[in-house]
Amino acid sequence: RSANYSMNTIQNYFNCFLQFCYYCQLKGFEKNDLSCDQVNRSVLELSTRNGYGISMRHSLINAVLYYYKVVLGRLEYRNGIIRPKKDQEHR
């Protein structure tokens, strides 16, 4: 709320982050110790396994980045997660 996000956005990011936490738990990862590359691979695998579309992938990335950058203060994660590009048909 302090970032002026809508309630819908907050709930969406919360749900995405819970999925990321559950994924880390299943894999035996300590999410606070993951490198940028490990986070990137985890987000890619999680979104691919669940068949997420571009919009949902961006929400997952935004939620995870918020955690690492804002909550943990690890600014090096800013550009560490690769974002999917929009499909040609959506341009």
C-alpha positions in Angstrom: 0.0 0.0 0.0 2.9 2.4 0.7 3.8 2.1 -3.0 0.3 3.2 -3.9 -0.5 -0.2 -5.5 -4.2 -1.1 -6.0 -5.6 -3.8 -3.7 -5.9 -6.1 -6.8 -2.2 -5.6 -7.6 -1.2 -6.3 -4.0 -3.3 -9.5 -3.9 -1.9 -10.6 -7.2 1.7 -10.0 -6.1 1.0 -11.7 -2.8 -0.3 -14.8 -4.5 2.6 -14.9 -6.9 5.1 -14.6 -4.1 3.4 -17.4 -2.2 3.7 -19.6 -5.2 7.4 -18.7 -5.4 7.9 -19.5 -1.7 6.1 -22.9 -2.1 8.3 -23.6 -5.2 11.4 -22.8 -3.2 10.2 -25.0 -0.4 9.6 -28.0 -2.7 13.0 -27.6 -4.3 14.7 -27.3 -0.9 15.9 -23.7 -1.7 16.5 -21.1 1.0 15.0 -18.1 -0.9 17.0 -15.5 0.9 20.3 -17.2 -0.3 19.5 -17.5 -4.0 21.7 -15.6 -6.5 20.2 -13.6 -9.3 20.8 -16.5 -11.7 19.1 -19.0 -9.4 16.1 -16.7 -9.0 15.9 -16.2 -12.7 16.0 -20.0 -13.3 13.4 -20.6 -10.6 11.0 -18.0 -11.9 11.4 -19.3 -15.5 10.8 -22.9 -14.4 7.8 -22.0 -12.1 6.1 -19.9 -14.8 6.8 -22.5 -17.6 5.6 -25.4 -15.4 2.4 -23.6 -14.6 1.8 -22.5 -18.2 1.7 -18.8 -17.3 1.1 -16.2 -19.9 3.2 -13.1 -20.4 1.1 -11.0 -18.0 1.2 -13.6 -15.2 5.0 -14.0 -15.7 5.5 -10.3 -15.3 3.4 -10.3 -12.1 5.5 -13.2 -10.8 8.7 -11.4 -11.6 7.5 -8.1 -10.1 6.4 -9.9 -6.9 9.8 -11.7 -6.6 11.8 -8.6 -7.4 9.8 -6.5 -4.8 10.8 -9.1 -2.2 14.5 -9.1 -3.1 14.9 -5.3 -3.7 12.5 -3.8 -1.2 12.2 -6.3 1.6 15.7 -7.6 1.6 17.3 -4.5 0.2 19.3 -6.4 -2.5 19.4 -3.9 -5.3 21.5 -6.1 -7.5 18.4 -8.0 -8.4 17.1 -5.0 -10.3 18.1 -6.3 -13.7 18.9 -9.9 -12.8 15.6 -11.4 -13.8 15.0 -11.8 -17.5 11.5 -10.6 -18.6 9.7 -12.4 -21.3 9.0 -10.4 -24.5 5.5 -9.9 -25.8 4.4 -12.3 -28.6 4.6 -10.7 -32.1 0.9 -11.1 -32.5 0.2 -8.9 -29.5 2.2 -5.9 -30.8 
